[in-house]
Amino acid sequence: MTSAQKIRSNRANARASTGPKSDHGRHRSAQNALRHGLSVCSSPAVTEEIRRLAGELVGPSTDPEIEELAHRIAEAQIEVCRVRHARHQLLSWALGDLYHDSRPHMQGKGAVLRSLLRSKMPDIALTDLVSFLNTTPEGPRKLAQILSQEVMQLMSMDRYERRALSRRRFAIRAFDEARRRIAPGY
């Protein structure tokens, strides 16, 4: 049994954590998807792809409820594909960059170059110095550095994908229920 104090506390916490209150804050949070390149896209090509996918789901049915539910499934599926494509593009771009280097490593290279400009030669051989300045990470080390640098962006994309998957799952359940209701043998 939950106490009255616990209920009041839960309600107070719920009221305090409902997102931004000011118009500016609400506008800013509404732009998050746009900033990540995952805002709702209403281009004719995307609209046509949604219509085509929904048509495949509906089949010969002409029931408007079935068509609407199929449209919701198609929208969610296209969004899942867009998020996955954006994640792939982000990682492909970073992995394809031959000169990609971690920020701390670049800062270290900058410090060495600054010391050279001040004519304070480091206590290492010139060949080792040139090797250090010309190295970039490769293989698993490069992937690990990219993932650690892009973790916030990847987490945002993961949230968009989870939401789209959830919308798709609920739409599929509603679609299946409507099909069973309309055509019991389905």
Backbone bond lengths (Angstrom), bond angles and torsions (degrees), N, CA, C in turn:
res aa  C-N    CA-C-N  psi(-1)  N-CA   C-N-CA  omega(-1)  CA-C   N-CA-C  phi
1 M - - - 1.445 - - 1.533 109.45 -
2 T 1.298 116.96 128.27 1.456 121.94 -180.00 1.520 109.81 -84.96
3 S 1.317 115.18 134.54 1.462 119.37 -177.98 1.525 110.63 -76.20
4 A 1.333 115.33 160.67 1.463 120.72 179.01 1.525 110.57 -62.94
5 Q 1.330 116.52 -37.50 1.468 120.88 178.45 1.530 110.76 -62.28
6 K 1.331 116.56 -42.82 1.461 121.33 179.83 1.532 110.39 -64.27
7 I 1.319 117.18 -40.64 1.469 121.39 178.91 1.526 110.03 -62.99
8 R 1.354 117.38 -45.79 1.468 120.98 178.38 1.533 110.38 -61.23
9 S 1.317 115.79 -42.48 1.457 120.43 179.79 1.527 111.10 -62.87
10 N 1.307 117.51 -44.44 1.463 121.96 178.79 1.526 110.98 -62.09
11 R 1.314 117.17 -42.71 1.466 120.77 179.62 1.520 111.38 -65.32
12 A 1.344 116.65 -41.09 1.464 120.51 178.32 1.531 110.11 -63.44
13 N 1.318 117.23 -42.24 1.469 121.04 177.96 1.525 111.06 -63.76
14 A 1.323 116.84 -40.67 1.460 120.56 180.00 1.520 110.86 -64.21
15 R 1.335 117.39 -40.55 1.465 120.25 178.76 1.524 111.24 -66.73
16 A 1.319 116.78 -33.27 1.465 120.87 -177.28 1.526 112.56 -78.11
17 S 1.321 118.54 -18.47 1.465 120.05 -174.64 1.516 112.16 -118.95
18 T 1.305 116.00 53.84 1.456 119.90 -178.98 1.525 112.45 -111.04
19 G 1.306 117.00 17.84 1.453 119.84 177.61 1.512 112.09 96.98
20 P 1.332 116.58 -173.08 1.457 121.04 -176.58 1.525 111.64 -65.43
21 K 1.322 115.47 146.50 1.467 121.25 -178.63 1.527 112.00 -100.65
22 S 1.334 117.05 -37.41 1.466 119.69 -175.67 1.530 110.59 -77.81
23 D 1.332 114.80 159.09 1.464 119.47 177.49 1.527 110.98 -61.32
24 H 1.342 115.36 -40.20 1.462 119.64 179.55 1.533 110.61 -62.88
25 G 1.342 116.55 -44.12 1.457 120.86 -179.93 1.514 112.21 -64.57
26 R 1.313 116.51 -40.62 1.471 120.11 178.41 1.533 110.94 -66.53
27 H 1.325 115.50 -41.03 1.473 118.87 178.56 1.527 109.95 -63.40
28 R 1.329 116.70 -42.90 1.465 120.99 -178.98 1.528 111.04 -63.24
29 S 1.327 117.49 -45.01 1.465 119.34 -179.53 1.523 111.34 -68.33
30 A 1.327 116.72 -28.64 1.467 119.64 177.95 1.517 111.46 -68.85
31 Q 1.328 117.87 -19.69 1.456 121.97 -178.54 1.522 113.24 -90.34
32 N 1.344 118.21 -0.75 1.464 120.55 -177.43 1.514 112.38 -57.61
33 A 1.320 116.97 -45.90 1.456 119.69 -178.85 1.524 111.12 -63.77
34 L 1.323 116.42 -36.58 1.456 120.01 178.25 1.524 110.14 -64.82
35 R 1.344 116.36 -41.57 1.457 120.64 -179.56 1.526 110.50 -62.42
36 H 1.319 117.64 -35.85 1.458 120.88 -178.58 1.522 111.79 -86.81
37 G 1.336 116.75 -0.19 1.455 120.32 179.53 1.517 112.73 76.52
38 L 1.322 117.16 20.18 1.460 119.81 -176.70 1.522 111.67 -121.65
39 S 1.311 117.20 25.20 1.454 119.10 178.83 1.527 108.84 -67.40
40 V 1.304 115.80 160.45 1.456 120.46 -179.72 1.517 108.42 -60.60
41 C 1.289 114.81 125.54 1.456 120.31 -176.96 1.522 108.78 -102.18
42 S 1.326 116.53 126.26 1.457 119.58 -179.54 1.523 110.63 -118.08
43 S 1.307 115.86 35.36 1.463 119.09 178.13 1.521 109.34 -70.43
44 P 1.315 116.96 155.21 1.467 119.67 179.52 1.532 112.91 -57.49
45 A 1.332 117.34 -35.46 1.470 119.99 -179.04 1.519 110.68 -66.38
46 V 1.341 117.16 -42.68 1.468 120.72 179.47 1.525 109.89 -67.68
47 T 1.327 116.48 -42.64 1.467 120.73 178.44 1.521 110.47 -59.90
48 E 1.314 116.67 -42.44 1.466 120.57 178.90 1.525 111.20 -66.64
49 E 1.323 117.55 -38.89 1.470 121.29 178.03 1.530 110.41 -64.07
50 I 1.326 116.99 -40.98 1.476 120.83 177.30 1.524 109.77 -63.54
51 R 1.316 116.44 -44.70 1.470 121.04 179.85 1.529 110.85 -61.58
52 R 1.340 116.51 -42.26 1.472 120.93 -179.75 1.525 111.12 -64.69
53 L 1.344 116.18 -46.92 1.465 120.46 -179.74 1.529 111.34 -64.16
54 A 1.325 116.50 -41.88 1.469 120.03 178.00 1.523 110.25 -62.98
55 G 1.318 117.41 -38.46 1.468 121.02 178.13 1.516 111.75 -62.63
56 E 1.335 117.03 -38.19 1.462 120.62 177.38 1.526 110.75 -65.89
57 L 1.329 116.72 -37.11 1.465 120.17 -179.90 1.525 111.50 -70.26
58 V 1.313 116.92 -39.51 1.468 121.50 -175.52 1.511 111.00 -71.74
59 G 1.305 117.01 -41.87 1.454 119.83 -177.26 1.514 110.59 70.58
60 P 1.344 117.22 -139.45 1.465 119.58 -176.65 1.536 113.79 -79.27
61 S 1.310 119.07 -4.29 1.470 122.07 -178.04 1.531 110.92 -65.01
62 T 1.325 115.30 142.85 1.467 120.60 177.06 1.516 111.06 -118.71
63 D 1.321 117.00 12.58 1.456 120.46 -179.89 1.533 109.43 -71.37
64 P 1.341 118.84 126.90 1.467 120.98 -177.19 1.538 112.77 -64.05
65 E 1.330 117.38 -33.22 1.463 119.80 178.94 1.532 110.03 -65.36
66 I 1.320 117.24 -43.73 1.464 122.24 178.75 1.531 109.70 -62.63
67 E 1.329 115.98 -42.72 1.458 119.92 179.97 1.530 111.14 -63.04
68 E 1.331 117.76 -42.20 1.470 121.63 179.14 1.524 110.85 -64.17
69 L 1.328 117.06 -43.15 1.466 120.39 179.85 1.528 111.22 -67.29
70 A 1.325 116.81 -38.02 1.468 120.20 176.47 1.528 110.19 -64.53
71 H 1.319 116.46 -36.73 1.460 121.16 177.76 1.532 110.38 -63.13
72 R 1.334 117.22 -40.98 1.472 121.07 178.02 1.529 111.47 -64.10
73 I 1.332 116.11 -41.59 1.470 119.98 177.79 1.526 109.43 -61.86
74 A 1.326 116.71 -45.88 1.464 121.35 -178.14 1.530 111.07 -62.88
75 E 1.329 117.73 -42.62 1.468 120.74 178.17 1.525 110.94 -59.30
76 A 1.330 116.20 -46.56 1.468 120.38 -179.07 1.530 110.53 -64.68
77 Q 1.324 117.16 -40.50 1.467 120.74 -179.99 1.523 111.03 -64.66
78 I 1.315 117.11 -42.61 1.468 120.41 178.57 1.526 109.60 -63.64
79 E 1.324 117.41 -38.63 1.460 120.12 178.38 1.530 111.19 -65.24
80 V 1.325 117.23 -41.73 1.467 120.59 176.37 1.527 109.62 -58.19
81 C 1.311 116.83 -45.34 1.467 120.90 179.81 1.521 111.33 -63.48
82 R 1.329 117.80 -39.98 1.463 121.17 179.68 1.528 111.01 -64.24
83 V 1.340 117.33 -42.30 1.469 120.71 179.75 1.521 109.57 -64.43
84 R 1.317 116.41 -45.64 1.464 119.54 -179.61 1.529 111.18 -63.34
85 H 1.325 116.42 -37.84 1.462 120.44 177.40 1.537 110.24 -65.51
86 A 1.327 117.65 -42.43 1.468 121.26 179.06 1.527 110.76 -62.42
87 R 1.331 117.13 -41.49 1.468 120.64 177.97 1.533 109.88 -63.37
88 H 1.320 115.97 -44.65 1.463 120.69 178.89 1.519 110.94 -60.83
89 Q 1.330 117.19 -43.28 1.464 120.98 179.27 1.526 111.26 -62.28
90 L 1.331 116.99 -43.82 1.466 121.29 -179.89 1.524 110.67 -59.40
91 L 1.327 116.52 -49.76 1.462 120.26 -178.31 1.530 112.01 -70.27
92 S 1.323 117.50 -38.40 1.470 120.41 179.05 1.521 110.98 -63.66
93 W 1.327 115.43 -42.28 1.459 119.25 179.78 1.525 110.39 -61.75
94 A 1.331 116.60 -47.08 1.469 120.32 -178.06 1.527 110.97 -67.35
95 L 1.331 117.77 -42.26 1.464 120.10 -179.59 1.531 111.80 -69.86
96 G 1.323 116.47 -29.24 1.457 120.77 -179.95 1.518 113.54 -78.40
97 D 1.324 117.01 -13.75 1.463 121.62 179.40 1.528 108.90 -74.39
98 L 1.321 116.42 108.45 1.467 120.99 -177.16 1.525 112.56 -63.69
99 Y 1.315 116.44 -26.43 1.462 120.44 -175.43 1.517 112.37 -105.11
100 H 1.320 117.07 17.15 1.465 120.37 -179.87 1.532 109.32 -62.10
101 D 1.321 115.40 134.71 1.456 120.29 178.46 1.527 107.85 -146.01
102 S 1.306 116.33 154.27 1.457 119.95 179.63 1.520 110.13 -72.42
103 R 1.314 115.91 152.89 1.462 120.25 179.70 1.531 112.24 -59.65
104 P 1.356 119.00 -46.09 1.472 117.74 179.21 1.531 112.92 -61.40
105 H 1.338 116.68 -37.99 1.463 119.75 179.73 1.521 110.26 -66.68
106 M 1.329 117.09 -40.00 1.463 121.24 177.57 1.520 110.42 -64.32
107 Q 1.331 116.63 -38.92 1.465 119.89 178.27 1.526 110.40 -64.79
108 G 1.332 117.34 -38.62 1.464 121.28 176.72 1.520 111.43 -62.77
109 K 1.335 116.08 -42.39 1.460 120.19 177.41 1.527 110.33 -63.00
110 G 1.320 116.09 -40.61 1.464 120.50 178.29 1.528 111.40 -62.42
111 A 1.334 116.75 -40.42 1.470 120.43 179.17 1.525 110.84 -64.05
112 V 1.335 116.50 -40.37 1.469 120.09 178.37 1.528 110.09 -64.60
113 L 1.335 116.35 -44.02 1.467 119.46 179.42 1.522 111.47 -64.24
114 R 1.323 117.72 -39.86 1.471 120.79 177.94 1.531 110.51 -62.84
115 S 1.325 116.33 -40.40 1.475 118.64 178.87 1.525 111.14 -66.65
116 L 1.341 116.84 -33.22 1.465 119.64 176.27 1.526 110.82 -66.69
117 L 1.339 115.43 -39.37 1.459 118.87 -179.86 1.527 111.62 -66.84
118 R 1.306 116.72 -28.47 1.464 121.00 178.07 1.536 110.40 -86.05
119 S 1.292 116.25 9.76 1.469 125.24 -177.68 1.523 112.55 54.64
120 K 1.335 115.61 35.90 1.465 120.63 172.60 1.522 106.31 -106.90
121 M 1.289 115.59 85.88 1.460 121.04 -176.17 1.522 110.12 -65.15
122 P 1.354 117.50 126.44 1.458 119.68 177.07 1.531 111.08 -64.11
123 D 1.315 115.64 160.24 1.471 121.20 -177.35 1.526 111.35 -86.14
124 I 1.316 117.25 52.28 1.456 121.08 176.23 1.523 108.25 -135.48
125 A 1.323 115.10 159.06 1.462 120.52 -179.17 1.526 109.68 -66.88
126 L 1.316 116.31 149.45 1.455 121.61 -178.48 1.527 111.68 -60.10
127 T 1.329 117.76 -38.76 1.475 120.23 178.93 1.521 111.03 -64.72
128 D 1.342 116.93 -38.45 1.467 120.02 177.19 1.523 110.87 -67.54
129 L 1.318 116.44 -36.99 1.460 121.06 178.64 1.522 110.63 -64.28
130 V 1.331 116.97 -46.92 1.467 121.60 178.65 1.524 109.65 -62.44
131 S 1.318 117.41 -41.94 1.462 121.42 178.53 1.527 110.74 -61.17
132 F 1.326 117.13 -43.89 1.472 121.43 178.86 1.526 111.47 -61.47
133 L 1.319 116.00 -44.68 1.466 120.41 -178.07 1.521 112.57 -69.44
134 N 1.314 118.12 -25.75 1.462 121.47 -177.71 1.521 114.09 -96.90
135 T 1.309 118.67 -2.12 1.462 119.68 -177.34 1.527 111.31 -82.94
136 T 1.302 114.13 143.43 1.468 122.29 170.77 1.522 106.45 -135.49
137 P 1.317 116.40 151.32 1.464 118.27 -178.34 1.529 111.55 -67.69
138 E 1.312 115.08 152.10 1.461 121.32 178.72 1.512 109.26 -136.92
139 G 1.327 115.23 160.54 1.458 121.60 174.07 1.518 113.69 61.21
140 P 1.340 116.09 -139.22 1.469 120.53 -176.50 1.535 113.20 -60.15
141 R 1.323 116.54 -32.51 1.466 119.45 179.69 1.529 110.44 -65.72
142 K 1.318 116.04 -41.01 1.468 120.59 178.36 1.524 110.32 -64.21
143 L 1.328 117.26 -45.11 1.462 121.06 178.49 1.525 110.71 -60.41
144 A 1.331 117.12 -43.91 1.460 120.65 179.89 1.523 111.08 -62.27
145 Q 1.314 117.66 -40.86 1.461 120.49 178.76 1.521 111.06 -66.05
146 I 1.315 117.22 -41.74 1.463 121.13 179.85 1.523 109.56 -63.56
147 L 1.335 116.70 -46.64 1.461 119.68 -179.59 1.522 111.50 -62.08
148 S 1.328 117.25 -40.43 1.466 119.11 -179.71 1.522 111.39 -69.03
149 Q 1.330 118.13 -32.66 1.463 120.63 178.66 1.522 112.38 -76.09
150 E 1.307 117.11 -33.13 1.464 121.31 -174.83 1.521 112.92 -101.91
151 V 1.322 117.85 15.13 1.463 121.25 -173.81 1.533 112.15 -58.81
152 M 1.320 118.53 -39.56 1.463 120.21 -178.98 1.530 111.13 -66.68
153 Q 1.321 116.49 -43.65 1.461 120.74 178.32 1.533 110.28 -63.30
154 L 1.333 116.49 -42.78 1.461 120.39 179.87 1.525 111.35 -66.25
155 M 1.328 117.47 -36.34 1.467 120.20 177.34 1.529 110.57 -65.60
156 S 1.320 117.34 -39.07 1.466 120.50 176.92 1.518 110.58 -62.69
157 M 1.308 116.04 -44.11 1.462 119.97 178.97 1.520 110.75 -63.42
158 D 1.320 116.64 -38.14 1.454 120.98 178.47 1.526 110.68 -62.42
159 R 1.332 117.25 -40.39 1.471 120.37 177.75 1.523 110.96 -62.62
160 Y 1.349 117.47 -44.36 1.460 120.59 178.30 1.529 110.38 -60.86
161 E 1.324 116.36 -42.22 1.459 119.64 -179.16 1.525 111.31 -65.35
162 R 1.338 117.34 -44.17 1.466 119.99 179.18 1.521 111.38 -60.77
163 R 1.326 117.09 -40.99 1.472 120.06 178.68 1.526 111.12 -64.54
164 A 1.316 116.38 -42.83 1.461 120.04 179.14 1.528 110.71 -65.41
165 L 1.318 117.49 -40.34 1.467 120.82 177.93 1.519 110.70 -64.33
166 S 1.318 116.56 -38.52 1.466 120.52 178.43 1.531 110.36 -65.62
167 R 1.343 116.76 -44.86 1.469 119.53 177.79 1.520 110.88 -61.27
168 R 1.327 116.53 -40.31 1.464 120.18 179.41 1.525 110.96 -64.85
169 R 1.343 116.43 -43.09 1.461 120.49 -179.57 1.536 111.15 -60.78
170 F 1.342 116.57 -46.73 1.467 119.67 179.71 1.526 111.22 -66.09
171 A 1.327 117.05 -37.57 1.463 120.24 178.81 1.527 110.73 -66.32
172 I 1.324 117.55 -38.15 1.470 120.64 178.43 1.526 110.20 -65.51
173 R 1.325 116.14 -42.29 1.473 118.97 178.32 1.523 110.95 -61.12
174 A 1.328 116.95 -45.46 1.473 120.45 179.85 1.528 110.37 -64.76
175 F 1.328 116.82 -39.25 1.461 122.04 178.99 1.528 110.36 -62.31
176 D 1.329 116.42 -47.90 1.468 120.47 179.90 1.523 111.24 -63.04
177 E 1.320 116.60 -40.89 1.475 120.48 179.43 1.530 110.25 -64.08
178 A 1.318 116.91 -43.22 1.473 120.20 179.32 1.526 110.35 -64.94
179 R 1.328 117.90 -39.70 1.467 120.76 178.57 1.526 110.93 -63.09
180 R 1.352 116.04 -41.98 1.476 119.21 178.85 1.530 111.03 -65.38
181 R 1.320 115.69 -36.87 1.460 120.14 -179.21 1.524 110.91 -69.08
182 I 1.327 116.62 -41.40 1.466 121.28 -176.67 1.534 111.09 -78.82
183 A 1.320 116.44 -44.24 1.464 121.16 -179.77 1.520 107.86 -123.34
184 P 1.332 118.87 88.74 1.463 121.74 -174.54 1.525 114.85 -54.96
185 G 1.288 119.65 -26.62 1.461 121.67 180.00 1.521 112.95 -79.04
186 Y 1.287 118.05 -5.00 1.467 122.40 -175.66 1.495 111.70 -69.49
